[in-house]
Amino acid sequence: MSILREKILSTASNLFQTQGINSTGVDNIVAVAGTTKMTLYKYFRTKETLILEVLQKNQQDFQSWLDEKLTSNSRKPSDKIQQLFDYIEEWIDSPAFIGVAFIKASAEFPNEENPIHQLSNRQSSEFRQFIGKLATEAKIKDTDGLALQLSLLFEGAVQAEQMKRGSGAIKYAKKAAEILINGAIKA
């Protein structure tokens, strides 16, 4: 990937997360990135294309980070599911946390037919499937039920922290997750 393309993608990601997607115009992106509209459109055919790529990159970066944490620090499958919310809490508490792009994008593009909403929905589903995989590896019986419960806790805590940093939502979500996971392991 070219350095300029990466800079545009990174700039757009930051602006979308901090100012909102619809509130961030192409003129603003190119000004902050120090480039031109022609260059932006060379790499991204439309603003929608740019938005979709930002969403994909943000989710890939988060998932890679979380995979690395779980893989390097958890030996047994049951440890991974138990430690999931520890790492989510670490991520939310970090100064770099500015929310989850797919949650914000789905709010800004509520029409289910919109490609941005569809990608946001797919990313939410993929994260739930990831949790389900962890539950399956931990030999939990109702993997789909636990995955749905934990993804709801994750998305709710993230939304609360996006609205007000330090709300404590992640701490309570982590406690609730622990109860749900321990109950599912015993079942």
Secondary structure, DSSP 8 states (H G I E B T S, - for coil): --HHHHHHHHHHHHHHHHH-TTT--HHHHHHHHT--HHHHHHH-SSHHHHHHHHHHHHHHHHHHHHHHHHHHH--SHHHHHHHHHHHHHHHHHSTT----HHHHHHHH---TTSHHHHHHHHHHHHHHHHHHHHHHHTT-S-HHHHHHHHHHHHHHHHHHHHHSTT-SHHHHHHHHHHHHHHHHHH-
